[in-house]
Amino acid sequence: MTLKFSHLYLIFTSNNDVQDLLIFGHNIDAWLIYVLIFFGLTSLAFVSVWMTGFLTERQSGKSIKQPWE
């Protein structure tokens, strides 16, 4: 694959450019759904880690200190 061909293959100007293109066997609509699911799961993981840490600190009996204290 030449540099010129990869340049044309990987750079798009709008969603219409990739309308019929398959990336790893899936069209762009499927990839957009996969990305939304991924972002949703990672945001849930972030919130759960934050809440677990908060509850652990709260149940430890010590006062919750700010990082600069």
N, C-alpha and C positions, 0 to 999 in steps of 0.2 A: 504494500500500500504506500503510495507516494505521499509526500507532504501536501501537495496540492489537493489530492483526492480526500485526504483526511480533513483538510480545512473545509472543503465543501460539505463533507458528511457530518461534521460535528457542530458547525455554526449555522444557526437558523435566525431568520429575521422575524418570524411570526409562527403561531401555532399551525397555520395552513401549510407551512413548509414540511411539517412532519405528519401530515394527515394520514398518509398511507404507509408510512415508514414503520417497520417493526424493529424494536430494540430488544434484543435477547428473546425474540419470539412474541413479544407483547406490544400492543399499540400504545400510543401516548395516553389515551384515556385510562387504561389499566394502570400505567405508571403513576398517574396523578392520584388515583385511588390508593395505591400502595404508599405513596408519600404521605397522604393524609392519615392513613392508619398508623404509619410509623411515627409521625409527629404526635398523634393522639396518645399512643402507647408511651412514648418518651416523656410526654408532659405528665401523664399519670404516674410514671415511675419517679419523676422529680418531686411531685407533690407528696407521694407516699414516703419517700426518703425524708423530706423536710418534716412531715407530720410525725413520723416515727422518732426522729431526733428531738423534736419539740416535746412529745409526750414522755420520752425517756428523761429529758432534762427536768421536766415538771414533776415527775414521780420520784426523782432522786432525793427530794427534800431540800436540796440546795437552792439558793436563790439564783435565778437566771441572770447571768451577767452579760453585759455587752462585750464584744471582743476587745475594746479599748480600755476596759476596766481591769 
